[in-house]
């Protein structure tokens, strides 16, 4: 049973900052982390040349970030609940700046991987920010603010792709990482100055064994998923990693259920509202990332294929940019529906919109404006869903477990994106055409991936239908007093 929140004796609470300032600063921090993840995309094809490494080895600059983020997100969430969410947010931003500087100074593979790993350790900024909002904002502001914070992921991507493509075309590639470092410094300073530290703490001891077990299990699973296509899905390495992940995660779960102060309270995660929200998050993560894999390739493939549009990476960024802005624009709409009908309905609406977007993509893919329209429709659906998920999670967990629960939900989305990357890679590698001696993904291959994206959205809809049908005043319970929240934790 989780301990009651601890408010340290003699602690002095900082003067309360304007809620608008808190929301703006936290959203900026989320956008900064999202930018960090996006800035490297335009230079991925050139990394082998820049780092004097093979293509397979250079890919570790991307994989390392994924693995570091998977490990850091649940750990940072738990530490935030124990010692302070603002503190862990600041630590995450320091790691982001440090990783950006290391990457900016690198000209070889090893320091680049170290820098990108440090950047990945900052991935918990968004769930930590949402958790701070729960503690600091008035109840009536919470739904809209958390929806905006979730949308910051899309906004960062929207700004990052065209900006990164422009920088990569006109400046030295190291400028990308110096930009990330500068933004991280600004976000750190604003959080330090304007965001108060919550006194809602769980206290207790950190579950180091649970953290190590989860790290080994997740790294094994995601490494097998992300590198299986390169190593071979039936290779000993891939199958061995999958087997290790299953064994370690099962043992980890057994241990966590018998630990007084676990890293992840599994009894809370199997509550219907938390469980089905997390399962729907995996499906949404898959569905959202499928679009990110298909649209850039369609835009950049040569026109000689009959379906490629032969555009530059800068054009790709400009086509994808409106999606993030649509996500932000629909954040207040998502919040309004959540207040009126509950987050379950908001999540289901989001799933339907995403499925419709992929359906449109199957028949509308021959013009640039087609892809702009599709990305905006899918962005609107993702905005609805990502705004509803924190409300569902926070409506079902005590205040002292908010950061850990939100971090786990973020991890579920990341697992979905990793699976999407692997599945899309297999599909596009199998359904190909030959053009001038070069093997390229076929039009049917892209349509299959789009159909899978639509199917994942439908699955998310079905999973959301199993959520409790009551109309929780989600923001209000989420902002309940610590004593009330602690009472909810009694199983």
Secondary structure, 3 states (H helix, E strand, C coil): CCCCCCCCCCCCCCCCCCHHHHHHHHHHHHHHHHHHHHHCHHHHHHHHHHHCCCHHHHCHHHHHHHHHHHHHHHHHHHHHHHHCHHHHHHHHHHHHHHHHHHHHCCCCHHHHHHHHHHHHCCCCHHHHHHHHHHHHCCHHHHHHHHHHHHHHHHHHHHHHHHHHHHHHHHCCCHHHHHHHHHHHHHHHHHHHHHCCCCCCCCCCCCCHHHHHHHHHHHHHHHHHHHHHHHHCCCCHHHHHHHHHHHHHHHHHHHHHHCCCCCCCCHHHHCCHHHHHHHHHHHHHHHHHHHHHHHHHHHHHCCHHHCCCCCCCHHHHHHHHHHHHHHHHHHHHHHHHHHHHHCHHHHHHHHHHHHHHHHHHHHHCCCCHHHHHHHHHHHHHHHHHHHHHHHHHHHCCCCHHHHHHHHHHHHHHHHHHHHHHHHHHHHHHHHCEEEECCEEEECHHHHHHHHHHHHHHHHHHHHHHHCCCCCCCCHHHHHCCCHHHHHHHCCC
